[in-house]
Amino acid sequence: MVEQRKRYGGAGNRNPNRKAYDGHVRPEQTRPMPPEFRDEYIRSGWDCQYWFGTNWRVMIRWIEEAGGDELRAARREWLRQNGRNRIAHVQHVKGWSAEKLKALHND
């Protein structure tokens, strides 16, 4: 009879203690908050994730690191004084640039 290998739930044959190996430990894996994040967030809100090229999970961490509720209150106050200011996302159609599309619609 062939001996069956023990399988760990959902991990295939992977060792469940693999994080203990030297090559798998990365304590410095998180992206640090940029120094200008606070000012940029107050001016552009969640749209600054496109400016910094990051994702929503990092944005949440940075917001908490930059002051959390106090930062959100500063953003709301900025919106009251200046109104909404959203980044206009340029959608390219089949490789056409925004200038080429504008010229096409002006004719």
N, C-alpha and C positions, 0 to 999 in steps of 0.2 A: 504494500500500500504506500502511495506517495504521501509524504508529510506536507500538510497545508501550512503555508506561511501565515503568520498572524497579521491581520490587517487592522490598521488604526482607523477609526470612524471618519470617513470622508476625506482622509488625507492620503489614500492609496497606501503604498508601502513606505511612505516617508516617515522618518524617525520623528516622534512627537517632541523630542527635546532638541531639535535641530537649531534652535536659536542660541543654544549654548556653544555652538561651534564658533571659532574665532571669526570666520568670514561672514557670519550672519548678524553680528552685533554692530548696530550703527546708532550710537547714542546722539550723534550730531546730525541726524537725518532731517530735522525740521528746518524750513527756510526762515531765516531771520527777518524781522520786520524792517522795512526800509526806513530811514530817518524821516523822509518827507511824507510817510503814509498818513499821518494824522491830518495834515493840511489838505492833502489831496482827497481824503475821504470826506472831509467837511465840505469841500467844493463840489465833488462829483458823486458822492455816495457809493453805491455798489458798482457803478460803472468804472470805478478805478481798478477793478479786477482786470479789466482789459488793458489798462495802462501798465499795470505791473505784471501782466501775463501770468496770473495765478488762478486758483480755483476757489470755490465757495468755502471749503474746509479751512484753507489757510486764511481766507478773509475773516472768518469768524474768530479764529485765534488771534489775528492781528487786531481786530476791533477790541477784543477783551484786553489784550496787552496795552493798547493805546488809551484805555480809560473806560471801556464798556459803556455803561449808562450815561456817564458824563459826556463821552464822545457822541453818542446818539442824540443827546440833548443839544449839543453844540451844532450838530448837523441840522436838527429841526429848526433851531434859531436862525441858522444861515439861510434855510429855505424860506422862512417867514420874511426875511429881509430882501432876498434876491430872487425868489421864485425858483421854479424847477429849471435845472440846467442839465440836460441829458446829452451824452455824446451821440452824434448822428452816425449810425453805423452805415457804412457804404456797402451795399450789396452789389457784387459784380455779377453780371449776367453772361454766362458762357465765355468768360475771359475778356469781356469788354470793360474798359476802364470807365470811371465815373465821367471823365471829360468827354470820352467818345459818345457815351449815352446822352450827355447833356447837349452836345452838338447835334446829335441825331434828332432830339426832340425840339430843338430850336428851329430846325428847317421847316 
